[in-house]
Amino acid sequence: MKTQITLPDYLATRRSIPAFQMAEPGPSRAEIEEMLTLASRVPDHGKLAPWRFIVYRGAERVRISEALAEIAMGDKPNLSEEMVKVEKTRLTRAPLVIAVISRAAPHVKVPEWEQVMSAGAVCLNLLMAANAHGFSSNWLTEWYAFDARAFPILGVEAGEKVAGFIHIGTATVPPTERPRPALSDIVTWVGGED
């Protein structure tokens, strides 16, 4: 029986696990579909769904990683052995990688910026949906998220942008905390008295 945790407690302890510290098991197809359903429940002015998902599983992750490595090694032929290994494992570090693709575009009523923000909300919802299913997750954007040469390999279409690659799996190490900003550094109060 899973222990229930309150939302404030979850948010107070939410932490990403590095993708290279994830292993099998990953989620089943039914769990993935439920996560995607939950992830898509975000603010979406105009009901445009200005985003979509690409799910990378199984051996396809190896093929895509190898193709991405070819681009990286072509750009930097003197990559160290360690970096070549990194490039060849881009999508194989976790059992599952889901790309959140932004389809934001000019619209008569909905500012493009709001559409971009909606894609970001999808990424965060997907992280939390994975955690709610008992998996670890990490939101990454690395060089291939911004390199148009990688887009055909990844299945990204013309006019689209990668909002993030969400890596999902089972943590091999416990999460650790990192420094967080002090509220006094990030909050401006306007009006109101206590």
C-alpha positions in Angstrom: 0.0 0.0 0.0 1.4 3.4 -1.0 1.7 6.1 1.6 -0.3 9.2 0.8 1.5 12.5 0.9 -0.2 15.9 1.0 0.5 18.3 -1.8 2.3 20.9 0.4 4.5 18.2 1.7 5.2 16.9 -1.8 6.1 20.4 -3.1 8.3 21.1 -0.1 10.4 18.0 -0.9 10.1 17.7 -4.7 13.5 17.1 -6.2 14.7 15.9 -9.6 17.0 12.9 -9.9 19.8 13.2 -12.6 18.8 11.1 -15.6 22.1 9.0 -15.3 21.0 8.0 -11.8 17.8 6.3 -13.1 17.3 2.7 -14.0 14.6 0.2 -14.8 11.8 -0.3 -14.1 10.2 2.5 -16.1 6.5 3.1 -16.4 4.2 0.8 -18.4 2.3 2.1 -21.4 -0.8 2.5 -19.3 1.1 4.5 -16.7 2.7 6.6 -19.5 -0.8 7.4 -21.0 -2.1 8.3 -17.5 0.9 10.6 -17.0 0.4 12.3 -20.3 -3.3 12.8 -19.5 -2.4 14.4 -16.3 0.4 16.5 -17.9 -2.0 17.9 -20.4 -4.2 19.4 -17.7 -2.6 22.9 -17.8 -3.7 26.4 -18.3 -4.3 26.7 -22.0 -5.8 30.1 -23.1 -8.1 29.4 -26.1 -7.9 25.7 -25.7 -5.2 25.5 -28.4 -3.1 22.7 -27.0 0.0 24.5 -28.3 2.2 21.5 -27.5 2.5 17.8 -28.1 4.4 14.8 -26.8 7.0 12.5 -28.4 7.6 9.3 -26.4 11.0 7.6 -26.8 11.1 4.0 -25.5 13.1 0.8 -26.1 15.8 0.4 -28.8 14.7 3.5 -30.6 16.5 5.5 -27.9 19.8 3.8 -28.8 19.4 4.6 -32.5 18.4 8.2 -31.9 21.3 8.7 -29.4 23.8 7.2 -31.9 22.5 9.6 -34.6 22.8 12.6 -32.2 26.3 11.5 -31.3 27.2 11.6 -35.0 26.3 15.3 -35.1 28.2 16.1 -32.0 31.3 14.2 -33.1 31.1 15.9 -36.5 31.1 19.3 -34.8 33.8 18.4 -32.3 36.0 15.6 -33.8 38.4 15.8 -30.8 35.8 14.8 -28.2 37.2 12.8 -25.3 36.2 9.1 -25.0 34.1 10.1 -21.9 32.2 12.8 -23.9 31.7 10.4 -26.8 30.1 8.0 -24.4 27.9 10.9 -23.0 26.8 11.8 -26.6 26.0 8.2 -27.4 23.7 7.8 -24.3 21.7 11.0 -24.5 18.3 9.2 -24.6 19.3 6.0 -22.9 20.1 7.2 -19.4 16.6 6.7 -18.1 14.1 3.9 -19.3 11.8 6.5 -20.7 12.2 10.0 -22.3 9.2 12.1 -23.3 9.8 15.3 -25.3 7.4 18.1 -24.8 7.2 20.0 -28.1 6.0 23.6 -28.2 3.8 24.4 -31.2 3.4 28.1 -30.1 2.6 30.3 -33.0 1.1 33.8 -33.7 -2.6 33.7 -32.9 -5.3 36.4 -33.3 -6.4 36.2 -29.6 -3.7 34.2 -27.7 -0.3 35.7 -27.3 2.5 33.4 -28.3 4.2 33.9 -24.9 1.2 32.4 -23.2 1.4 29.4 -25.5 5.1 28.9 -24.6 4.2 29.2 -20.9 1.6 26.5 -21.3 4.2 24.1 -22.7 6.4 24.8 -19.7 3.5 24.0 -17.5 3.1 20.7 -19.3 6.7 19.9 -18.5 6.2 20.6 -14.8 3.0 18.6 -14.7 4.7 15.7 -16.4 7.5 15.7 -13.7 4.9 15.7 -11.0 2.7 13.0 -12.7 5.8 10.8 -12.9 6.5 11.3 -9.2 2.9 10.6 -8.4 3.2 7.2 -10.1 6.3 6.5 -8.0 9.0 7.3 -10.6 11.8 9.8 -10.6 12.0 12.4 -13.3 14.2 15.1 -14.7 13.5 17.9 -17.1 16.5 18.5 -19.5 17.2 20.6 -22.5 20.6 19.9 -23.9 22.2 21.0 -27.2 20.0 18.9 -29.4 16.9 20.7 -28.1 18.1 23.8 -29.9 19.9 22.3 -33.0 17.7 22.1 -36.0 19.9 19.3 -37.5 18.7 17.1 -34.7 15.0 17.8 -35.2 14.4 15.2 -38.0 16.1 12.5 -35.9 13.9 13.4 -32.9 10.7 13.8 -34.8 10.4 17.5 -34.3 8.6 19.2 -37.1 9.2 22.5 -38.9 8.0 25.5 -36.7 8.2 23.5 -33.5 10.5 23.9 -30.5 11.6 21.5 -27.8 10.2 22.7 -24.4 12.0 19.9 -22.6 13.0 16.2 -22.5 11.5 14.6 -19.4 13.5 11.6 -18.3 11.6 9.1 -16.2 12.7 6.0 -14.4 13.5 4.5 -11.0 16.1 6.3 -8.9 19.3 4.4 -8.1 20.2 7.0 -5.4 18.1 9.0 -2.9 17.4 12.6 -3.9 19.6 15.3 -2.3 18.6 18.9 -1.6 20.1 21.9 -3.3 20.2 25.5 -2.3 17.0 27.4 -2.9 16.6 31.2 -3.2 15.6 33.1 -0.1 12.1 34.6 -0.4 13.6 38.0 0.4 15.6 37.8 -2.8 12.7 36.8 -5.1 9.5 38.4 -3.6 8.2 41.9 -3.9 5.2 42.8 -1.7 2.8 45.5 -3.1 0.2 46.7 -0.6 -1.5 44.8 2.1 -0.8 44.9 5.8 -0.5 42.0 8.3 
